[in-house]
Amino acid sequence: AELAILAVNTLQKDSTDDDPTIRGLALRSLCSLRLESVFEYCETAVRRGLTDVNGYVRKTAVMGCIKLFHVNPRMVREGDILDTVHRLLGDNDVNVVSNAIHAIDIVKADAGGLQFTSAVCAHLLNRISAFSEWGQCAVLEKLADYQPSTEAEMFDIMNVLEELLKHSSAAVLLACSKVFMNLTSTNSALNKQVLMRLKPPLLTLASTSPPELGYTVLAHIHLILSRGNASIMQADFKQFFCRYNDPTYIKVVKLEILTCLATEETVQPIVEEMSEYVADVDAEISRKSIRAICSIAMRLPYAADHIISALLQFLDLKIDYVCTETLVAMKDLLRKYREHYGKVVEMIPQCMSLVTEPEGRCAVLWIVGEYGEQFDDAPYLLEPVIQDFDTQPPDVKLELLTATVKLFFARPPEVQAMLGQLLHKGISTCNHHDVRDRALSYHRLLEYSVDEARRVICSPKDLIHAFQDEQDSEVRDRIFAEFNTLSVVYNQPSHKFIIAKQSLYSAENDEGGEEEEEEAGEEEEEEEEAGEEEGAYDSGANGDAYGHVASAPAAQPGLLDDEVDLIGGGPPAGPTFSLLPTCSLDPNTFQAKWKQMTLSQSLQHSVRAPSNPKVVDQQLRPVGMISMASGAVGGSLKFYFYAQQANVATPTWFLLELIILIEGNVANITVKTDNGSPEGMQQFVELLKSRLVF
């Protein structure tokens, strides 16, 4: 303890040194202690650093605010440090401004982070070229959430950012692309023009960057194309042909992009190019190429005949994994295009001896069971497999049982003895529960009635038009909302791989401050909305050049209106946000609205997992949030709610997806609305979080 006190005293002394470098280093070291016992000393040093004449010291002090926040969030929120950081958005040093944006975003994360006003937006855009790459990314990230008040302002923003599209940094270009796409998301025609403008820099960056950065850019291109924008790059499909020295991960994402770009005019050269990759020495690329060709056939019915002929040629290579993937692809294609079975069944007799992988053998057996009556040797193909039944993997055994029973209904005299032998082995000698249950089920069905067994096992099947993974547009929309993040690289929403980080500050030392903070947060939010309405676009007598509204005479000088001292009072609260106690929404309308709503917010919130899922409904229903569906999925509880806002002229719906991770005690929240405002969205979220107490 004595040594710690000596260290603190030394660092405090150095934080007032004449050399700004020593002052900055001392301040950084002092804040890095992250001890509740030295918080008071750190706070004094940070306050002094925020007003230092040297830019290095100021930017270090801003980062010190974040460290203080992690130690004691309540003290930082309730103090006036954040007001000083707000004023630093207009600092002469762009590095200070970058750090200020980052700090405010972290401290106000529960309230949606830093919200740009028109004046702040204009001020930062005028200085955008002076920022470093990191600073430009920080500004662009917040600008992506900004909604211009007029169309003219939107075009002004895009004109200013036009120069950044020539930037050599992938991070800056992708962040700028996100701003352009978000600004034009409600205008489809203008959005197409924007995407056409983004195409040249994206293609250039993808082809000239190192492999790791190239993969990131290609992943973002694939996401853009997969949302119905493939037409913008269809003429440039050759740009995505694989090079001989491309790493495997680059080739994989290029195959996915080529699959999106295939059309009636380009399908032949694309399939021919992919066919070359089938003979690649990398087995993974070979498999992916066959799957990509199959995906094109699934999406383009007019190309199915040509693609099936191309796939059958791969069997001549007589490579085990190539034959396996080809037969699996054939099985999937025949489920959709049954009329093409004639070409496939001709090749089946030679395939049984070529394929050794379980997945490939299952595909062959499925084809034999479905179309065995079309070729004479079908029963004799199954006979050696039945003889080796005990050595087969469980998946092959299950498929063999089904194929043999189906073939029995088509050709009873030839298959009856084999079927009896197979059922005996499945029931008497097999230890695998699923195999034994299926064999026993078939035996009892046949014993009860052959006609009933035929009706159950060989019942007519509806024609498949599309597979489920081709229709999951909701996940793509969620990932697109997190454009220019790891979600695009991982190809899944952030809540799937990020767990909310707990604060270093112990709640036990808060002494009941959480309730006070929650009440203060609601008042602070209402005052912030009022302040934005009055001063967002006014840079005259009532506000400065950065959109800060002048304080009332009774307030502490220098404080912003949206950050007034809540304990000392403030402007009267606005209208209370509330929801209708009763409203009705059927599941189909819920699903349709969920896909149509564009204004959404996703966040994580720490909660204690409820002992009973019904508790969640009991907590939310009294405030007007009505359950649509709920259930346990793996290690989480999943809920869907809907609500309608009260006291508004236009009917405003809120749809909620709530996923509570039982082990992590974290709630992943996604809220969507149709006619609501960002302020209304935030009020709904705050109301929700206040009820998530179990």
N, C-alpha and C positions, 0 to 999 in steps of 0.2 A: 504493500500500500504506500509506504514512504517513497519507494522508487517511482511509483506511478505519479505521485504528487510532484516529485522533482521533475519528471518528464513533462508534465503538464505546465509547470511553471516555466521551464526552458522554452517550450513551444509557444507559450503566450508571449514571452519576451521577444522571441524571434519573429512573431507575427507583426511586430511594430518596428522591425528593422528598417534601415534606410534603403537597403537593396530590395527591389520588388521581387526578385527571384527567391530570395530567402523568405520574404513575407508569404509568397505563394506556397512554397514548399512546407513552411511551418504550418500554414493553415490546412493544407492537405493532410499532413501527418496528424494534426490535432483532431480533425474530423474523422479520420480513419480509426480512431480508438473505439468508437461506437460503444461507449459505456454510458449507462444512465447516470452514473455518479458524476461524470464530467460534462454532462449535457450543458449545464449553465455556462461553463467556461467556453465551450465550443460555440454556443449561441452568440456570446459577446464578440468572439473573434470573427464569426461569419458576418454579423451586422456591420462590423468595421470594414471587413473585406468587400462587402457589396457596394460601398461608397468610396473605395480606394481609387486613386487617380490613375493607377496602372491597370491596363486591360487584362493582363495575365492574372493578377490578383483577383479581379472581379469575376472572371470566368471560373477560377478555382473556388471562390466563395459560393458561386451559384451551384456548383456541383456539391459543395459542402452542405447546402440546403437539403439536397436529396439524402445525404447520409444522416443528417439530423432527423429527417422525416422517418427514416427506417428505424431510428432509435426511439422516437417519441412522436408519432403522427399527430396526436391531439395538440401538442404545444405548437407545432409548426402551423397547423391549420388555424388555430385560434390567435396566434401572434400576428405581427405585422410584417414578418419577413417576406411572406408571399407578395405583399403589396409592393415592396421594393423590387422583387424579382420581376413583377409585372412591368414596372417602369423601365426595367432594363431591356425590354423589347425594343426600345428606341435608342439603345446605346450606340455609340459611334463604332465600337469594335464588334464586327460581325460574329466573332467567336463567342463573345459574351451573349449575343442574341441567340445563337444556336443553343448554347447551354441553357439559357432561360426558357426557351421553348420546351426543351427536354425536361427541365425541372418542373415547370408548371404542369406539364402533361402527366408526370408521375404523381405529383401531390394531389392533383384534382382528378385522378383516374376514376374514382367512384362517381364523379359528376360528369363523366364523358371527356375529361381532359381539357386542354386549352381550346377554346372556341374563338375562331377568328371573327373579327368584325370587319366591315368594309374598309375602315381607315387603317387597321393593322395590316390587312391583306395588301392594300395599295402601297403602304410604306415598305413592307418586306419585298414585294415584287419589284419595286424600283431599285432595290439593292441586291437582287438575287444573284447577279453576276459576281458580286464581291465575296459571296460566301464560299467556303470550301465545299468539296463534294459532300462531306458529312452534313454540313450546314444546309446545303441545298436540299438534301434528302429530308432533313427535319422539317424545312418549310413546306416542301411539296407534300409530305405525308399529311400534314394538317390541312393543307390547301385542298386535298382530295375530298375532305369532308365538308368543305365550304360550299354554300349554295348562294350563287349571285342573285342579287335582287332584280336585275334586269338582264335582258338578252345582250344589250350593249356592253354591260360589265363582263359578261361571260366571254364575249369576243375580245375584249381588251385583255383579259387574263391570258387567253390562248395566244394572242399576238405577242405578249411579253415573253411567254414561255416557248415561243417558236425556236429561239436560238438554242435552247437546251436540248432540242431534238438532235442537234449535231454533236452533242457531248460524247466523249469517248468512254465515259463511265457507264457501265451497265446499270448500276444502282440509280443514277440520276435519270437515265433514259426511261427505265421502267417506272420510276416514280412519276415522271412527267407524263408518261403514257396513261397511268392511272388517273391523273388529274383530267386529262383530255377526255377519257372515256366516261368518267363520272359526270363531267360538266354537260356532256351531250347524251346522257343515258335516256333522257325522256324524248329525244328527237331522233328517230331511227334514221332518217335521211342524212342528217348532219353527222350522226354517229358513224355511218358508212364512210362519209368523206374523211372523217378524222382517222378511221382505221386505214384508209388508203394512204393518208399522209404519214401514218406511223410505220407503214410497211417497209419503205426503203431503209430507215435507220435500224429497224429490228433485224432485217435480213443481213445488213452489213455487220452488225454487232455479232450476230450468231455465227457468221462465217469467219470473222477475223479475231474473235476472242479466244483465249486459252480454253481448253476443253471444259474445265469446271464452270467457267462463266458462260461458255457457249451452251452447255446443258441447261443452265438456269434460264437463259433467254429463250431457248427452244421450248422449254416447259411452259413458259408464259405464252409463247406463240400458239402452242397446242391448245392451251386453255381458251384463248380467244377464238380459235377456229372451231372448237368443239361446241361453242354456244351459237351455232348457226351463222358464222361469219366466214365459212370456208371459201366463199366466192372471191374474197379480196386477194387470195393468194393462189387461186387455181392456175393462173397463167405462169406462175413461178414454181410449179411443182418440182422441176428438175433441181432447184436449189437445195432440195431436201434428200437428194439421192446420197447414199452413204459412200464415203471415201474409204479407201483401203486402210488408211491409218487412223480412222475414227475409233475412239474407245467404244467398248460395248454399250455403255450407258447412253452415248450419243446416238449410236445406231438404233437403239430401242425407241427413243423418243422420236427420231426421224421416221421410223416405221409407223408410229402412231399418227404423226402428222400426215404422212402420205395416205393413210387410210381415210382421213378426213377429206383430203383433196381429190379423191377419185371421183370422176364424173363419167358420163357417157363418152366424152371426147378423150379423156386422159386415162381411162381404166386400163386400156391395153398396154401402153408403155409403162404404167406403174406396176401392173402385174408382171410384166416381163422383167422389169428391174428387180422386183422382189423375188422372182424365181431364181435369179442369179445368186441371191443371198442364201438360198436353201442349201447350196453346196458349201457354205462358209465353214471354215475349220472350227469356228466357235459354235458349239451345239446350241447355246442359248439363242443366238441370232437366227440360226436355222429354224428353231422352233417358233420364235416370234414372227418370222417371216411367213410361215405357213398360217399361223393364227391371223396375221394381218390380211393375208389374201382371203381367208375364210370370212373375216369381218366385212371386207369389201363386197363379197358375194351376198352376205346377209343384207347389206344396205342397198345394193343395186340389183334388183331382180333380173334386169335385162342382161347383166353380165354373168349370171349364174352358170349358164351352159359353157361359156368360154373358160371360166375359172375352174369348173369341175374337170374339164379336159386337161387343164394345166396341172391340177393337183394329182390326177391319175398318173401323169408322167413322172412324178416324184417317186412313185413306188418302184420305178425301174432302177433307181439309185441303190436300192437294197441296203439302205442304212437303217439300223434299228430305230433310232429316235426320229428319223425323217418319216419312216413308214408309220410309226405310232402317231405322230402329230397329224399326218395326212389322213389317217383313218378316223381319228377323233373329229377332224374337220368335216370329213365326209358324213359322219353320223349326224353332226349338227345341221349340215346342209340338207340332208335327206328329211330331217324333221320339218323343214320349211318348204323344200322343193321336192315333193315325193315323186313327181313325174320324171325325175332324172335318175331313178334307181337302176335303169337298164344298164347304163355305163358302169355303174359301181359294182353291181353283182358279178359282172364278168371277171373282175379282178380279185374277188374274195377268195377263191380257192388257193391262189398262190400267196395270199397275205397271211394265212394262218401259220405258215412255216417261217415267214419273215419276221414276225413281231414276237418279241419276248416280254416287253414291258406290260404290266397289268392293265394300264389304261388303254393301250392299243388292243390288247386281246379282248377287253370288254367291248370296245367299239366294234370289233369284228363279230363277236357273238351277238351284239344287238342287231346288226345288219342281217345276220343269219336268221335270227328269230323273227324279224319283221318281214323279210323278203325271201325266206328260205324256200318257199314254194315256187320261186321263179327260176331256180337252177337245181339240176338233178343231184349234185353231189352234196347238198346241204347236210343230210343226216350223217354222211360219212366224214364230214369235217368235224362234227361234234364228237364222234365216237372216240378218237384218241384223247381228246380233252377229258371226256368222262372217265376213261381208263386211268388217267393221271389226276383224278379229282382230289385225292388226298394231298397232293403236293402243290395244288394251286392256291394263290392268295385268296383271302375272303371275298374281295371285290369280284374276282373272276368266278368264284363259286356261285355267288348270288346271280350274276348275269347269265351264267351257264344254266342255272335252274330255270330262269324265266325264258331264255331262248329255247330250251328243249321242250318246255311245256307248250309254248306257242307253235313250235314246229310240229308237235304231236297233233294239235288240232288241224293243221294243214295236211299232214301226211301220217295218219295214225299207224298203218301197218308197219312202216319202216322204223318208226320211232318208239313204238310201245315198249319193246324190250329194253331199249336204252334208257327210257324214262323211268321204268321200274328199278333198274339198277342204280340210276342216279338218285332217286328218292330214297332208296334203301341206304345208300352211303350218306346222304345228307342227314337222315334221321338217326341212324344207328352209330355211325363212326365219326361224325364231325362234332368237334367240341365248341365250335364258334356259335354263339347264341343266335345271331341274326340268320346265319345260314340254316341252322336247324329249324328255327321258327318258320322260315319261308318254305323249306321242304315239307314240314309238317302241315302248313297251311294249304299248299298245293295238293298234298295227298288227301287231306280231308275234303277239299272241294271236289276233287275227282271222284272220291268215294261216294260223296253225297249225290252228285249229278254232273255228268260230263257237259251237258248243255249249259248248266248254270256256271260251271267253271269257265267254259268258253265265253259266256256273256260277261263274266267279271274280268277275266284276264285279257281277253281280246276285244274289249269294248272299243267302239269307234273313238278316235281321237280328233279333237279340233285342230285345224291347221294353225301352225305357229306363224305369226306375222312378225314378231320382234321378241328379242330376249330382254329380260328385265334390266340387265346391266347397260343396255343401250338406251334405256328410257329414264335413267336416274338423273334427271336434269336438276333436281333440287340440290343435290350435293355439289354439282358443278357451280350452281349459283352461289352457294355458300363459300366455296373456294374462291370464286371470282370476287366476292365482296372483300376477300383478304388478299387481293392482288398485290404483288411485290412483297410477299412474305414467304416464309418456309412452307406455308400451306400449299402453295403451288408446286414446290419441289417435292413435297411428300404426297401430294395429290389427295389430301384429306383436310377437313376443317381443323383449326388450331385446337379446339377443345379435345380432339382425339389424342394429341400428343403433348399438351401443356397442362400442368397442374398448377393451380394458383399458389403463388409463393407467400408464405406467412411472414408477417412483419417481425422484426427483431424485438420490437417492444412488447413486453409482457402485459397481457390484459389485467393481471392481478395488481399491477402498480397503477392502474388507471383510476382506481377509487371511484368507480361509478361514472366515469367520464364518458362512457360509450353512449349512454342514454342522452346526456347533454349534447354530445357531438351529433347524434342523429337528429335531435330537434333543431340544433343550430344549422345542420346541413340543409334541412327543409326550408328554413327561413332564408338562408344564404342563397339558395337556388331561386326562390321567388324574387329576392332583391336583384339577383343577377339578371333575371329575365327583364325586370323593370328597367334596369340600367341599360341593357342592350337596346330596348325599344326606344329609349330617350336619346342615347348617345351613339348608336352604332354608326350612323352615317353623318353625324354632325361634328364637324371639326372647327366650329366657330367658338363663340364665347363660352358655351357650356361644356366644351371638351377640348382635349389637346390633339396633337397630330397622330396619336396612336390609338384613338378611340376611347380614351379614358374619360369618363364624365367627372366633372369637378365635384368635390365633396360638399355636403351640406355644411352650413356654418357650425352646427353642433358637433360634427364629426371631427376626428383627429385630422389635422392638416396632412395632405399628401395621400390619404387613403382613397382607393377607388370606390365608386358607388357599389360595384358588385362584390366588394370585399370589406364592407363596413364592419365596425366592431359590434358584434351581435349582442354582447352583454350590455353595452351602453345604449342599445336601442337602434332603430333604423326606420326606414319608410314603412308605411302600413302594408300588410300582406295583401297580395292580389286575390282573385277569386280562387276558392278552394277546388282542387282537382278531385273529381269523384266519378264513379262508374254507376251505371244503371243497376239496381238490385236484381232485376230479372231481364233476360233477353234470350233469344233463341237462335240457334244456328245448326243446320243439319250437317252431317259429315261431308257430303259432296261439296256443299257450298264452302265449308271450312277449307277443304283441300284446294278448291279453285282459288279462293282468296289468298291462301298461303303462297301459291305460285305467282299471283298477280301483284302482290304488294311489293313496292320498291323500297320504301323507307323501313329500314330494319336496324337493329342494334344487337350485338352479341357481346356477352361479358361473362366473367366468372365471379362467383360470390361464395364465401366460406359459410357453410351451414353445418349443422349437426344432423346426420342422416336420421329420418324419423323411424321409430320402431314399427309403425304401421303406415302403409301408403295412404290410407284413408285420412290420416292426420293432415296431409297436405291439402286435400280438398276442404276439410273442415276449417283450415286457416284462411284459405283464399276465397271461399264462397261468400262469407259475410261482407266482403268489400266489392263484390260484383264480378269476380273472376270465376267462371263456370267451367267445369271439367268436360272435355270432349272425349278423352281416352286416357288410360293410364295402364301401367303394367311394369313388371320387373324384366329387365333385359340384361343377362349376364350379371355383372357386379354393380349394376346401376338401376335406379328407378326412373322411369320415363313418363312424363305427363304432357298433355296438351290442354290448354285452356283458351277460352275466348271471353271477351268483355266488350262493352260498348260504353263510350264516354257519355256522361250526363252533362246537361246545361250547355250544349253546343247546337248551333243552327244546322250544321251538316252532320249526318250520322257518321260517327267515327268508330271503327272497329279496331280492337287490339287482339292479335293472336299471339299465343305464348307457347314456346317449347321449353320444358324444364327437365333437365337430366341431372339427377343427383347421384354422384359417385359415392357408394356406400363406404368404401375403404378410405378414400381421400377426404371425405367430408367437404366436398366441393360441389357447387351447383353450376352447371353450364346453362346459361340463359340466352334464349333467342326470342326477341320480340319484334313483331311486324305490325304495321298500321297502314291504313289506306289514305284517309284524309287528315291525319293528325300532323302536328308540327313537331320539330325536334324537341321543343320545350315540353309538349304534351307527352312525347315518348319518354323523356327523362323523368317526368313526374310519375308516369306509370311504373317505370323501373324502380323508383324510390319507394312507391307504395308497395310494390311486390317485395322488395328486400325487407321492408318493415314487417311483413307478414311471415317471412321465412324463418320463424323461430319455433323450434319443436322441443 
